[in-house]
Amino acid sequence: MLNILKPGFFTTVQDTGRFGYRDKGVPVAGAMDSFSVSKVNTLLENNEKCAVLEITMTGPELKFEKDTYIVLGGAEMTVTLNDTAVENYKVYKINTGDILSYGKLTKGFRAYLGIKDGFNPPSVLGSRSFFKPITEQDTIKKMANLPYSTCKHFNPKISELKVDSVLDKSVLEVHKGPEFKLLTDKQLSQLFYTDFSVANENNRMAYQLNEIIEGNKTSMLTSATLPGTIQLTPSGKLIVLMKDGQTTGGYPRILQLTDIAMSVLAQKKSGDHFKFKLK
């Protein structure tokens, strides 16, 4: 078991997501920065679906009750293992009783902790990803411990990676959305030449942006949406749906983030800037 001494601000268990239930209104969920999680699980030689901890802004303090191996990734934070500093994208041996402590956030917004063979809370609808409406937990805050498998001997093929991080990227590549053709020349100019910034209203469901463009008064039927769908409201506000986002919406779906752009945006916090680029 992983003994949770301090839960951090918003720490959740996430895997690749929950698929096949969007017609019932169940979001995909899953790790916000799938790029970083993929690198973490690759180093551990895990199945790509193995669950990790997603650590937002302020990290936890954790005590390991069994031997294992871990890898950190995503946002850069000051992290210590038994008071010794540890780095991202490097395999570390964990002995029973070891304590991992997270400190200051230095770059990015969401960090990840991967463990050999993944964390093992109960699977719900084919996924271990926390999503409060269908799982018992929304975060690890009320949990005393978290199960994982013992691993005493692991000889990784690669013990560390130099990763082309998404943390410094400031361009989000997008595809045209279903209602892209409704945009005027003025709206297109505003969309691709404006320096946008993340509003205070941002979470796993959606990111709102501070800057507005010319609004769209077109009425439309409620239609399917996906993680990464960018909606334009009548007031000109842009809303980017994220992993826990709604499965349908009534605003024009003007753009769709690429997978890597989803990871880039997931590492942005309030006030961070970026631009859109059509792929």
N, C-alpha and C positions, 0 to 999 in steps of 0.2 A: 504493500500500500504506500501511497504518497501522502504523508501527513501534512495537512495544510495549516501552517502556523499563522500566516497572514495571507488573506486572499487577493490583495491588490485592488485596484480601482474597478476593473471590469475584466475578469479572467474567465474564459469559457473553454470548454472542450469543443474542438471542431475537426471535421474530416473533409472529404471532398464534397460532401453535401447529400441531400435527400432528394432522389429523383423519382418521377413517376406519379407524383401526387399533386401536381400543380392544378389539375382539373378539379381538385377538391379544396383548393385554396391554401395548400400547404407550400410555403416557400422552399427554395432549394437549401438555404442556410449554407453551412460550410465555411471554411477559412476565407477571410476577406482577401488576403494576399496569398493566392494559391501558388504564385511563382516561388516565393520564399519557402513555403511549406514543402513544395516538391523537392527543393534542394536539401532541406533538412532530412526528409525521408530517404532521399537518395544516398546520403552519407551513411545513414543507419542501415542501408540495404533493406528497408521496410517495403511492404506493399504500399503503393501510392495512396491507398485508402486508409492507412493507419492514422488514428486520431492523435492530435497534438493539443497543446495548450496555446490559446490565443490570448496574449497579454496586452491590454490596452492602456497606454499612457503611464500607469504606475504598476509595478510588478509585485508579485507575491513573495513570501518566504516559505520554503518547502523543505521538508525533511524526508529523506528516502529510507524506507523500512526494508528494502531488499536491494541486492546488487543489480546493477543494470548499466546501460550506456546512454548518454544523452547528446543532443546537438542543439545549439541555439541558432536562431536566424531571425530575419525580418528587421525591425527597428533596432537601432543601437542603444543599449542601456548599459549602465555600469552594473555588472553582475559578478558575484563572488561565489565560489564553491569552497566552503570552509575558510572564508576570509581571503582566499586567493583569487585574483581576477581571472575570469574566463572570457573567451571570445566567441563571436559568431562563426558558424560553419566549420566547426572543429569537433571531432569526436572526443568525449570525455568519459573515462571510467568512473562509475559511481559505486561506492561501497556502502553497506548498510550503516545508517546513522549520519551520512553526509547531509549537509544543509546548503541549499542554494538560495541566495538572497539577491533580490533585484533592488537597484538603487535608482539613480537619476536617468531620465530619458535624455539622450543627447542628439538623436537624429531619427526622423520617421515618427510613427505613431503606434504601430502594432508589432510586437515581438512574438516569437514563437519558440516553444520548448517542445522538441521531439524526443521520444524515448524509444529504445529498442522494442520493436513489435507493437508499439502504440499504447495509448491509454485505453482502458477497457470499462467505461461506464456502460450501463445497459443500452443496447441498440434499440431505437424506436423507428419504425418504418424504414429499416435498412440503413440507418445512419446513427452514429454516436453524437452528432452535432447537437449542442444545446439550442433549444428554441422553446421558450417558456410555455406557449400554448399547448405543446404536445409532449414535452419532456418535463420531468420533475424539477429541473433546475434551469435557471437562465444564466447563472454564473456559479463559480465554486464557492461563493461567499458563505453559504450555509452548510457546506460540506466539511466533514472532519477529515476525510481521506478520499483518495482516488485510486482505484485498482490499476495495477500493471503487472506484467509477467517478470519473473526473475530471469536475469541473463548474467551468468558468471563469466562466460568466455565468448568473446567476439573479436575476431581479427579482421577489421574492415579493409576492403581493397584500397579505399582512399580514406585517409584520416582527416583531411581538411580540404576545403575548396576556396578558390578565389572567385567570388561571385560578382557578376556585373549587376550590381544592386539597383533596385528600382527607387531607392530612397532619394537620389539626386535628380531624377527625371522630372521635367516640368512641361512635357508635351504629352497630351492624351490622344492617342490615335482612335479614330471612330469610323464606323460604317454609317451609311445613310439609313435612317429609320423608315418605317412604313409610310409616315406622313411627311417625309423630307420634301417632297414635291410641293407642299403647301407653302414653303418658305419664300418670302419675297427677296429681291436682290439686297434690300437694306438689311433684312434679318440675316441673310447669309454673310454679309460683310461684318455685321456685329458679332456673329457667332464665331467666325474664324480669325478676327483681328482683335477681339477683346481679351485683355488679361484678366481672367476670372480668378476669384478667390473663394475659399470654402467658408460658408457661413457658420455661425455658432450652432445652427440646427443641423447636426450631422451625427449619424449613428449607423448601426448595422442595417437599418431599414432603408435609409436614404440620406444623400447629401444634398442640401440646398446650397445655392451659390449666392454671393452677395450682389453681384452685378446683374442687371436685367437688360433684356433686349426688347425690341418692339413686340408687343403681345400678339396672340393669335386668338381670334374670336370664333374660329370654326368649331361648330358643334359636331360631335362624333359619338358613336356608340362605344360603350365600354368594351375594350379590347385587351387581348393578352399582352402581358409585359414580361420582361426577363431581367435578371440581374444585369446591370449596365445600361438599361434603357434610360434615355434622357427625354424627359417630358417638358413641354413648353406650356405654361399656364396662360390664361387670358391676360394676366397682368404683366407678362414678360419674364416671370420667374422661371428659372431652370431647376428641375429636380432630377437628380441622378439616383435611380433605384439601385440598392446594393443587395447583398446576399439574403437578408431577411425581408426584402421588399415585397410588397403586394404582388399578387399574380395577375391582376387586371387593373386597368386604369382608363379614365375618360379623357385625358389630355393627349394632344398630338405627340406621337413618339417620333421625334425628329432625328435622333441619333442613337447609335448603339456602340458602347465602348468595346474595344477588343479585349481579349482575356488579359493581356499584359497591362493595358490601360486600367483595368479593374484593380490590379495589384498596385499600380502607381498611385491611383486615387486613394486606395485603402490606407496608404502611408501618409496621406495629407491630413493635417489638423486645421482647426479654425485659423483663418488668416493666411494660410499657405496659397501660393499662386500657381497657375498653370494656363496653358492654351490648348484648344482643340485643333487637331489636324486630321483632315479627311484621308483615309487610307485607300 
